[in-house]
Amino acid sequence: MAGAYTVGLDVGGTKILGGVLDCQTGEIVCQVKAPSPAVGGDAVVAAVEETVARILNEMPGKIRDQIRGIGLGVAGQVDPTNGVLRAAPNLGGGVTNVPLAAPLLARFGLPVTLGNDVEVAAIGESRFGAGKDIPQFACVFVGTGIGGALMENGVRVRGATGSAGEIGHIMVRAGGRVCGCGQRGHLEAYASRTAIVAMLREAVEGGERSSIGPLLLDTTERVKSRPLSEAVAAGDPLVLNVMSQAGYFLGLGLASLINLWNPQRIVLGGGVIDRIDLLFNAAAEQARAAALAVPAREIEIVRAALGDNSGMVGAALLAEHLTPVRD
């Protein structure tokens, strides 16, 4: 059906996942993956542009001509009105004030809209995933950082400045580890994949043994979710211990969310959650133990139904009602 197709990109700290979505059915008709750039705002723009170009080049002409726009879900704080990435400590080595919409519009002649990466993941889960038909739910995604979004009747609760739901920056230990935002003691500094890897690396550098010790000591390589999950499956004592600690702190953050906002459901996603049952189970158990008794008993804690595609699907849905600007 004409007008049903949009491009969506999930721009994260380690990868860019993009594709074309049939917004009426939820079908992903094309999908590509690219590494996120290591350094600089210009590199972020270039990587996003090239990913969009790859997607459009792979599209059959009859679909490409029906694409209404481009939606971006970006790991950071965004200004959707002006199409600018305001701040992203976990992207491109830490970038600020990066214009994204204007260069994409100029190159591809398609309107562009931006959202935070977990905001758009929540939109995707609301329409086609674990939040469908759930009036009030929160999305929490664990990856390079920890992001959150609050959804009520299919609409994101944004707050006064658009940052409502940023659970990664809940304080879980006063004066504790330094977070990517520069503050201390935030949840992201204890339960993100970045934090987990940092704690493992510190332990190995201090003389503790691990099956992934050589990988941890090679600081030129990003440690992704797969080797962590393999180490957990192999019973690596150090990784099991650190992952349990991360689950404990994630559970504390979730408990605060439950007490403050009292959602019906929490949808957990991101690569570490998808791959590692230990983290998901430890977080859910601790959340119920630390939250107030009644909401703790009633809360539903589930995994994201769309998995890795949540952000891409939600980003594409952002562009669903954009007006094409082609001649």
N, C-alpha and C positions, 0 to 999 in steps of 0.2 A: 504494500500500500504506500502511495506517495506520502512523503513527509514523515515516515516512521523511523528513518535511519539517522543516527548521529554518531560522531566520533567521541570516544571517551578515553582519557589517559589518567592512569594512577601514577603520579610522579613521586616515588619514595626515595628513601635514603640509599638504597642499594640497587633498585631497578625501576625501570619505567615499563608499565604494562598497559598496552593500548589496544583498541579494537573498535569495531563498528557494531552497534547494537540496534536491533529492531525494538524500538521502545514500546511497541504494543504487545509483543510476545515475550520479550526478554531474551530472544535468541541472539547469541554472539556470532556474527557472520564472518568475522575476520579478527585475528588476534596476533599481535607481535610483542616481543619482549626485547628490551635493550638495557644495558647497564646505565645506572645513573652517573653523571659526570662527577669527577672527584673534586674539582676546584673551580669556583668562580661563577658569577651570574651569567656571563656571556656563554659559558659552556652549558649551563642549564638551558638557556634559550635554544642553543644550537641542537642539543640532544632532543628536546621536545619537538622542534621543527622537523628534524630528520625522522623521528618516529611517526609523526603525522604523515610525512611524505611517503614513508614505506607503506603505511596503511592505505592511503589513497591510491598508490601505484598497484596494490594487490587487489583492489576492488573491481568487480565487473562494472562496465560503464553504466548499466541500467541502475545499479545501486548507487554508484558514485554521484550520479546526477540528482539523486533524491536526498542526499545528505543535507540536513538543515543547519548543522553547526558543530562546534567543537566544545566539549566540556573537559575541564582539567580539575583533578583532585590533587592538591599539592601538599606535601608534608611541611606545613608551616602556617603562619598567619597570613591571610590574604585580604586584599581589598577588592571585592568583586565588582564594585561600581566602576573603578578605574582599571581593572584587569591587571593589578600589580601584586606580586608576591612581596609582602611587607617584611617578613623575617622568617628565616628557615635555618635554625642552628644545625639541623641534621642533614642538610642538603647542600651539595656543592662546596663542602668544607665550611659552611656557614655563610649565608648570603642575606642581603637586605635590599629592599626596594628594587626588585627586578621586574620590569615590564614584560608581561607574557602575552597578553591579548593582542596588543597592537602589532607586533611582528608576525604573529600567526595570521591575523586578518589581512595584513599587507601581502603575505606570500600566497595564501590559499583562497582568499576571497570568501571566507566563511566566518560568520560571527562566532565569538569566543566568550565563554564564561568560566569563572574560577570558583572553586570551593576548597576548603580544607580537606585533606585526604580522608580523615575519619568521618567528617560531615557527609561527604559523598558516599562513603561506604554505608553509612546509616541510611541514606536515601535509597541505595540499591537494595539493602536488606529489607527496608520498609515496603518496597514495591514487589520484590520478587523473592525475598529470602526469609530469614528467621524473625523479622519484624512485621511480616505481612499480617494484617488484621489485628495487630497488637496496638491498642490506643496509646500506651505510654511505655517506651523502652529506652535504654541507654546502650550505645555501642562503645566498646573499649577495644582498641586494637594495639597489640604488642608487636613492635618491630624494632627498627633502629631507635625509635623513641616509643612513647606511649601516648596515643591520642584518644580523645573521647568525644562523643556527641550525644545530645539528648533529643529524642523525638517524641512529639505529641500530636496524635491524629494526623500522621504523615508529614508533619512540618517540623523542621528543626527549631528547637528553642535556642536562640542565638545569644541572648543577653544584651547588655547595654552597648558593648563594643564588639560583639560577635564572637567572643571567646568562651561562652558558656559550655561546660562539659569538659574542660581541659583537665581531666583527671590525672594526667601525667605530672601535673604540677601541684597536686595535693601534697602537703607536708606530711611525711611519714616518720621522719627522724630529725628533730631540730638540730641545726648545726652539723648535719651529716655530710654525706658525699656530695661533690659538686655535680649539679645537673647541667645538661647541655645549654640551658637558658642562662647559666651563670649563677643561679641561686643554689643554696645548699639544702639537702634533706628531702628533695622532691621524690615522688614515687618513681619517676623516670630514671633516677640515679640508682635505683635498687632493683628494678624488675624489667627494664627494657633489654633487648638483646645486646645492645651496646654495654649496658651495665653488667650483665651476666658475663660477657666476654672480658670486660675489664677486671672483674673480681677473680675470674679464673686465671687470667694472665698474671695478676698480682700474686696469686697463690703459687703458680708454677715458677715464677721468678724468685719466689721465696723458698723454693726447694721442694714443694709438694709435687707428687707425680700424677700424671694424667695420660690417658691413651691419646689425647689430642694435644699433648704438650708441645711437640714441634710446630704444629699449626699456630698455637697460641703465641709462641715466641717469635714467629715470623710476622713482624708488625707491618710488612708490606702487603699482607693478604687480609681481606675482610673475612671474618669468621661468620659464616651464615648459619641458618637454622639446621640444615641437614647434618653436618658433623656433630652438632650438639645433640640432635635426636639420636644419632647412631651411638654416641658415647653413653647416653642414658640407657638405650636398649642393651648395651654391652655391660651395664652395671658399673660404669666408671665411678668410684666412690667420690672423687672430688666434684665431678659434674653433677652427680645426684645431690650432693650436699648444697652446692651453690644454687641449683635449680629449685630445691626445696625452700631455700631462703628467699629466692625471688618470688616463689608462689606465696609465701607468707606475707611479704610486703605488698604484693599485688592484691591479696585478700584484704589487707588493711585498707587499701585505697578503695576497693569495692564496697567494703563495709561503710566507709564514710559516705560514699555515693548513695547507698541504700538508706542510710539514716537521714541524709539531707533531702533527697529528692523522692524517695519511695517509689521507684519504678516497678512496673509489673514484671519486667524481664530485663536482664542484662545479656547482651550479645557480645561474646568475646571472639576476636579474630586476630589475624596477623600470622606470619610464618611460624613463630615459636609456639603459639597456641595451637595452630593446625597440626604441627608435627609432634608435640610433646605432651602426652596425656598427664604426666606428672605435674607440669606447671598449671594446666587447667584445673586438675582435681585439687591440688593444694590451695590454689587461689579460691576456688568455690567453697572448699571446706572452711578456710580461715574467714572468708567473708561472712558466712552464716554464723560462725562462732563469735565474731566480733561485733556484728550488727545487733540492733535492738531485736528482741525476741519475736515480736509479731511480724514485722517486715522480713526478718531473716527466715521465718518459717514459710512465708508466702512467695518469696522471690524465686523467679525462674532464671537460672544461669545456664545459657546454652552457647554452643559454638555458632559462628556465622555460617549460614547455609550456602552462601555463594563462594565461600573459601577465598582464594586469592583474587577472584574476580569481583569481589564486592565493590572495591574502589573504582575499577574501570566501568562497571555497570552503572554505579551511581553518578560518576562523572558524565557519562553519556546521557543519563536522564536529566542532568542539569541543562543540557543543551536542547532538550526535547521541544521547547516552545520558543526557541530563538527564531527570529525572522531572517530568512536567507537574504544575502546582500548581493547575490550574483546579478549581472545584467540580464 
